[in-house]
Amino acid sequence: MMNPEIHRLVGQVRRTGQEHGLWSPGDCIVAAVSGGPDSVLLLHILNEIARDSEPGLKLICAHVNHGFRGSESDAEAEFVRKLAGKLQIPFELGVFDIPAYMKESGKGGQVAAREKRYEFLHAVADKYGASAIALAHHADDQAETVLMRILRGSGPSGLGGMKLKRREKNVELIRPFLRIYKNQLVAACESSGIPYVTDSSNLSTKYSRNAIRLDVLPFLGQYNEQLADSLNRLADVAGEEDDYMQLETERIHAEIVTWQDGGAAFGVRSFTSLHAALQRRLIKLILNYLPLGTDDSDFVKIETIRKGVVQDLPTTWSLDLGRGIRCLREYDTVRFVPARAEIQIPHYTYVVEHFPAEVALTDIRHVLRFTRESATGVQGTKPEGNDEAAFDADELVYPLTVRSRLPGDRMKVMGLNGSKKVKDIFIDEKIPPSLRSQIPVVTDAKGRIIWIPGVRRSSVAAVSRLTSSIVRMALDTGSKEPTLGLTK
């Protein structure tokens, strides 16, 4: 007959599993078993649930020997192997030399061990086609996690602590014990005679988590006898609110962020209309998608981007985010650009000698069209927008040339005596610096720049009532929507 305490915990875990969808009938679950009371009891309880399910759950017992404690680690591995055999559950053992891996990678012991442990658990899940990996984290672990994150300066996401269920590499990481305290688990093992092993390293305060558990929590407990309960309530509330904010951020991302060539972009006005909390989360989401993963320690980076976007004056700036990715503000647009996505267009020159003519600018996927026509009957017709221009054909010197911009280019501008640098024209028109090299210029045989397609025409060869013949030029972007920098 099942021990009453075990029976109660089986019922509680079963209800948790059903409420949060931790598993479905017939699922295969990899149980991570260290040999301690938490993971040993988890295997026993999952085994009870598996036997009562229809169709039953399939369990795999997985143990990792990290190689830290020599014969003690070997004995633990043998203990878990025998336990799995007794319960008739398939057993998988992962053996790693973590001290050697630490030297090789330069990572700390806890980080290196966790990396290899999860790598092994995922490999086992792949081998058996498992839908989930069950971890024995409990409510005391949750309290420790939340307190550690508070001490490290966590944001709201970190205060949510560990999740009951979290997807990682196409497998769910599930924590059926997350709302059960360790003393309940140990008491259940003791009352039912379930053996377990004790990891001597858990008593060493050289590890930060152990120090939190053995020193900090007991000290703070003097001021709040229900500290662990309070930290778990904080995790529950913060976690739910974090989930809501994440969904809202993803909705906004779908509305205002566009992706092209591996980079992201959004308009400044759409961004500044958001609450500051959503602004930060949107930036963080974009960085994670790039991928340029962030954590709470990246607050300064995220806030630097945010403040650069919300400043009042239109401006341009560039921020190196690392890993070959830059954030650019170019007037009213903010872009996150992988270095490989930056367009480098070689210098080009096309000569237009006859009309009609068509010049395909393949690097920027645009076409320039040239026609010549009589001015009779078209005196009142003016080009609409900056993607068209008309010139007095008799005032131009042929052939015409379409070329890329050169340093020092100048153009005569209507209403000004003299000429103006093309660079200054781009600045006045708020053409993003990253797009300026893509914009062609049209010159005549005297070298005069007569038109910057999509930006502005010159004062050269203006059409008047005396004009008898017109050269008409048009920029075709291949889209009804204007292209930033080429049509305005």
Secondary structure, DSSP 8 states (H G I E B T S, - for coil): ---HHHHHHHHHHHHHHHHHT---TT-EEEEE--SSHHHHHHHHHHHHHHHHSSS--EEEEEEEE-SSSTHHHHHHHHHHHHHHHHTT--EEEEE--HHHHHHHH---HHHHHHHHHHHHHHHHHHHHT-SEEE----HHHHHHHHHHHHHTT--HHHHT-S-SEEEETTEEEE-TTTTS-HHHHHHHHHHHT------GGGG-TTSHHHHIIIIIHHHHTTT-TTHHHHHHHHHHHHHHHHHHHHHHHHHHHHHH-EEETTEEEEEHHHHHTS-HHHHHHHHHHHHHHTT----GGGHHHHHHHHHHHH-SS--EEEEEEETTEEEEEETTEEEEEEGGGS------EEEE-SSSEEEEETTTTEEEEEEEEE-TT-TT----STTEEEEEGGGS-SSEEEEE--TT-EEE-TTSSSEEEHHHHHHHTT--HHHHTT-EEEE-TT--EEEETTTEE-STT---TT--EEEEEEEE-SSSS--TTT--
